[in-house]
Amino acid sequence: MAGADEAKSAELIARLERLPFSRWHRSFFILAFFGIMFDAADFALFGAALPPIAREFGLGPAQSGLLATVGLVGAFLGALFWGTISDYIGRRTSFQATVGIFALFTGLVAASWSVASLAVARFLSNFGLGGEVPVTSTLSSEFSPGRIRGAMTGNIMAAFPVGLVVAALLSLAIIPTLGWRALFVVGVVPAVLLFFVRRYMPESVRYLLSKGRVAEAERTVIEIEQRALGRPLTAEEIGAVPRVRPEVAVSAGVTVFELFTAGRARTTVLVWIVSFGFLWASNGILFMLPTILTQRGIPLTDAIIFQLVQAIGGFFGYSSCSFLIDRYGRRPVLFLYYFVGAFFHLAFAMSTGFVTYVTAFLVGWVNPGVYGATSVYVAELHPTHLRATAVGWFFGIGRIGSFLAPSVIGFMIAYGLGGWTLYTFALSYLIASFALIAVGVETKGRVLEEITQAKPA
């Protein structure tokens, strides 16, 4: 990077960091929030619709689990593909593509005429859906000032439990009267986001700088300042902004193997263990809880209510965890969420009656409540040219746990071992807690460039 470009890059990063939380940040937050909300709703709709789908097509528990797995494989490949490709083509373009793909093919699920056609539509919708979360998490991390990055990005991810609540309410209202197909017609609604993305979501300034596109990055910063402050900065204000050393622009292509170079291998393996453990428990509950509970003699409507209670707990868990990591640090807060969460899952597995509602709420507090803050932490640990790849593979490796869970749980239920499934979720959280604390890097309140240049991720 030439001296003048390096100085300008340092200035632009510092100007982003000094901005207060403004109407521009609110607009970005709302847009990203709705994207994640629709993403989560799509996941949960399929879980609620799985029992009636199984009845229509004559599927047993093991076959139902395999059908859910097809979509999760699509999400797995989507996270890997879109996370990596957004380090090539940009965050904004990737976000638009993922939203468009999952909206189109979720709508086509409603028109499926066989198990095969349903599986294909579900695979393709999840291929888009699986990429949206890592791209959104990366984009938000790169736009958020360090002092509020945990709260802003983590609370965007709080849209996930909101989406679960929306899905549960839609399921309760639509499935008993109109059937499961009508449920997926709402899948085309996220396409409306594409209009607003083009207008309100610019390309990441840090991504542009990592590609040496300094002039374009400067225009974006000026536009953001104009909308955030109502005016451009004066020359005196720009001169007074403290500088940070920018990352070196990288023109070469990114590969996943870079996650295992420059001292990153240990962190990569540890965060992959965390992601696998979380998504084993999270998607095991998300997709198979109605099936698990109906096998125990609980009516489907009551099983969906348990999911609703869990989702409400998840919203409070996401929000509280996001604020706590900015106050007390990433490592201690995330460790406690995973460690205590293991015992919440254990309590849910052993509870009966009204206590089950209480433990379902507590499970939701940590599952999915901890994942948004975890994704913030992973994004912070990696340089800009590799960040989306790292976040995409973090989510993608976790998807292995998510698509194994429905299949394994389906077979466990089929062979009379359904009562043990919830205990596996507790164990996965316990393992994740120790992997998380072993990462060993604290990132609270620090500028991204300071983190990635001080210590290899």
Protein Blocks (a to p, Z undefined) as FASTA:
>chain_A
ZZklmmmmmmmmmmmmmpccdfklmmmmmmmmmmmmmmmmmmmmmmmmmmmmmmmnopaf
klmmmmmmmmmmmmmmmmmmmmmmmmmnojklmmmmmmmmmmmmmmmmmmpcbfklmmmm
mmmmmmmmmmmmmmmmmmmmmmpcfklmmmmmmmmmmmmmmmmmmmmmmmmmmmmmnojm
lmmmmmmmmmmmmmmmmmmmccdfklmmmnopamlmmmmmmmmmmmmnopacdfklmmmp
ccdddddddfbdcdfklmmgghlmmmmmmmmmmmmmmmmmmmmmmmmmmmmmmmnopafk
lmmmmmmmmmmmmmmmmmmmmmmmmmnojklmmmmmmmmmmmmmmmmmmggcjllmmmmm
mmmmmmmklmmmmmmmmmmmpcfklmmmmmmmmmmmmmmmmmmmmmmmmmmmmnopmmmm
mmmmmmmmmmmmmmmmmnopafehiafklmmmmpcZZ
